[in-house]
């Protein structure tokens, strides 16, 4: 059960980080 809960959480955190990084890169580019 722990693994199942950790898997989706990790994916969501990774997606959030990707979106933040992408926005940061665009802001630095501008």
PDB file as gemmi writes it, atoms N, CA and C in Angstrom:
CRYST1    1.000    1.000    1.000  90.00  90.00  90.00 P 1                      
ATOM      1  N   UNK A   1       0.842  -1.195   0.000  1.00  0.00           N  
ATOM      2  CA  UNK A   1       0.000   0.000   0.000  1.00  0.00           C  
ATOM      3  C   UNK A   1       0.889   1.263   0.000  1.00  0.00           C  
ATOM      4  N   UNK A   2       1.928   1.242   0.801  1.00  0.00           N  
ATOM      5  CA  UNK A   2       2.809   2.419   0.857  1.00  0.00           C  
ATOM      6  C   UNK A   2       3.378   2.736  -0.523  1.00  0.00           C  
ATOM      7  N   UNK A   3       3.779   1.676  -1.255  1.00  0.00           N  
ATOM      8  CA  UNK A   3       4.375   1.887  -2.573  1.00  0.00           C  
ATOM      9  C   UNK A   3       3.349   2.527  -3.511  1.00  0.00           C  
ATOM     10  N   UNK A   4       2.103   2.051  -3.445  1.00  0.00           N  
ATOM     11  CA  UNK A   4       1.069   2.592  -4.343  1.00  0.00           C  
ATOM     12  C   UNK A   4       0.838   4.073  -4.043  1.00  0.00           C  
ATOM     13  N   UNK A   5       0.831   4.433  -2.772  1.00  0.00           N  
ATOM     14  CA  UNK A   5       0.587   5.835  -2.404  1.00  0.00           C  
ATOM     15  C   UNK A   5       1.797   6.689  -2.792  1.00  0.00           C  
ATOM     16  N   UNK A   6       2.996   6.119  -2.623  1.00  0.00           N  
ATOM     17  CA  UNK A   6       4.215   6.894  -2.916  1.00  0.00           C  
ATOM     18  C   UNK A   6       4.361   7.125  -4.423  1.00  0.00           C  
ATOM     19  N   UNK A   7       3.995   6.137  -5.223  1.00  0.00           N  
ATOM     20  CA  UNK A   7       4.167   6.254  -6.683  1.00  0.00           C  
ATOM     21  C   UNK A   7       3.416   7.468  -7.237  1.00  0.00           C  
ATOM     22  N   UNK A   8       2.107   7.558  -7.074  1.00  0.00           N  
ATOM     23  CA  UNK A   8       1.360   8.690  -7.618  1.00  0.00           C  
ATOM     24  C   UNK A   8       1.846  10.018  -7.037  1.00  0.00           C  
ATOM     25  N   UNK A   9       2.192  10.015  -5.780  1.00  0.00           N  
ATOM     26  CA  UNK A   9       2.678  11.253  -5.159  1.00  0.00           C  
ATOM     27  C   UNK A   9       3.966  11.724  -5.832  1.00  0.00           C  
ATOM     28  N   UNK A  10       4.892  10.795  -6.044  1.00  0.00           N  
ATOM     29  CA  UNK A  10       6.160  11.159  -6.674  1.00  0.00           C  
ATOM     30  C   UNK A  10       5.933  11.725  -8.068  1.00  0.00           C  
ATOM     31  N   UNK A  11       5.027  11.098  -8.821  1.00  0.00           N  
ATOM     32  CA  UNK A  11       4.758  11.557 -10.192  1.00  0.00           C  
ATOM     33  C   UNK A  11       4.192  12.980 -10.136  1.00  0.00           C  
ATOM     34  N   UNK A  12       3.266  13.225  -9.205  1.00  0.00           N  
ATOM     35  CA  UNK A  12       2.647  14.554  -9.118  1.00  0.00           C  
ATOM     36  C   UNK A  12       3.710  15.591  -8.748  1.00  0.00           C  
ATOM     37  N   UNK A  13       4.566  15.253  -7.810  1.00  0.00           N  
ATOM     38  CA  UNK A  13       5.623  16.193  -7.386  1.00  0.00           C  
ATOM     39  C   UNK A  13       6.552  16.474  -8.562  1.00  0.00           C  
ATOM     40  N   UNK A  14       6.901  15.419  -9.320  1.00  0.00           N  
ATOM     41  CA  UNK A  14       7.807  15.601 -10.464  1.00  0.00           C  
ATOM     42  C   UNK A  14       7.158  16.518 -11.501  1.00  0.00           C  
ATOM     43  N   UNK A  15       5.864  16.330 -11.762  1.00  0.00           N  
ATOM     44  CA  UNK A  15       5.168  17.161 -12.752  1.00  0.00           C  
ATOM     45  C   UNK A  15       5.161  18.611 -12.268  1.00  0.00           C  
ATOM     46  N   UNK A  16       4.902  18.816 -10.989  1.00  0.00           N  
ATOM     47  CA  UNK A  16       4.868  20.168 -10.438  1.00  0.00           C  
ATOM     48  C   UNK A  16       6.236  20.830 -10.618  1.00  0.00           C  
ATOM     49  N   UNK A  17       7.297  20.107 -10.314  1.00  0.00           N  
ATOM     50  CA  UNK A  17       8.646  20.652 -10.442  1.00  0.00           C  
ATOM     51  C   UNK A  17       8.941  21.002 -11.900  1.00  0.00           C  
ATOM     52  N   UNK A  18       8.497  20.129 -12.820  1.00  0.00           N  
ATOM     53  CA  UNK A  18       8.742  20.366 -14.248  1.00  0.00           C  
ATOM     54  C   UNK A  18       8.054  21.659 -14.664  1.00  0.00           C  
ATOM     55  N   UNK A  19       6.828  21.869 -14.235  1.00  0.00           N  
ATOM     56  CA  UNK A  19       6.090  23.080 -14.619  1.00  0.00           C  
ATOM     57  C   UNK A  19       6.775  24.314 -14.041  1.00  0.00           C  
ATOM     58  N   UNK A  20       7.220  24.232 -12.795  1.00  0.00           N  
ATOM     59  CA  UNK A  20       7.882  25.378 -12.154  1.00  0.00           C  
ATOM     60  C   UNK A  20       9.208  25.665 -12.869  1.00  0.00           C  
ATOM     61  N   UNK A  21       9.962  24.619 -13.163  1.00  0.00           N  
ATOM     62  CA  UNK A  21      11.257  24.799 -13.833  1.00  0.00           C  
ATOM     63  C   UNK A  21      11.046  25.436 -15.206  1.00  0.00           C  
ATOM     64  N   UNK A  22      10.032  24.955 -15.930  1.00  0.00           N  
ATOM     65  CA  UNK A  22       9.761  25.490 -17.264  1.00  0.00           C  
ATOM     66  C   UNK A  22       9.447  26.980 -17.177  1.00  0.00           C  
ATOM     67  N   UNK A  23       8.623  27.361 -16.214  1.00  0.00           N  
ATOM     68  CA  UNK A  23       8.265  28.783 -16.081  1.00  0.00           C  
ATOM     69  C   UNK A  23       9.505  29.588 -15.698  1.00  0.00           C  
ATOM     70  N   UNK A  24      10.326  29.025 -14.821  1.00  0.00           N  
ATOM     71  CA  UNK A  24      11.543  29.719 -14.388  1.00  0.00           C  
ATOM     72  C   UNK A  24      12.459  29.962 -15.589  1.00  0.00           C  
ATOM     73  N   UNK A  25      12.585  28.936 -16.436  1.00  0.00           N  
ATOM     74  CA  UNK A  25      13.464  29.064 -17.598  1.00  0.00           C  
ATOM     75  C   UNK A  25      12.966  30.164 -18.528  1.00  0.00           C  
ATOM     76  N   UNK A  26      11.640  30.205 -18.725  1.00  0.00           N  
ATOM     77  CA  UNK A  26      11.065  31.220 -19.628  1.00  0.00           C  
ATOM     78  C   UNK A  26      11.328  32.609 -19.039  1.00  0.00           C  
ATOM     79  N   UNK A  27      11.163  32.750 -17.738  1.00  0.00           N  
ATOM     80  CA  UNK A  27      11.354  34.057 -17.101  1.00  0.00           C  
ATOM     81  C   UNK A  27      12.826  34.487 -17.237  1.00  0.00           C  
ATOM     82  N   UNK A  28      13.730  33.550 -17.072  1.00  0.00           N  
ATOM     83  CA  UNK A  28      15.153  33.884 -17.194  1.00  0.00           C  
ATOM     84  C   UNK A  28      15.469  34.268 -18.634  1.00  0.00           C  
ATOM     85  N   UNK A  29      14.825  33.575 -19.579  1.00  0.00           N  
ATOM     86  CA  UNK A  29      15.065  33.863 -20.989  1.00  0.00           C  
ATOM     87  C   UNK A  29      14.608  35.289 -21.316  1.00  0.00           C  
ATOM     88  N   UNK A  30      13.449  35.674 -20.765  1.00  0.00           N  
ATOM     89  CA  UNK A  30      12.921  37.013 -21.034  1.00  0.00           C  
ATOM     90  C   UNK A  30      13.821  38.012 -20.340  1.00  0.00           C  
TER      91      UNK A  30                                                      
END                                                                             
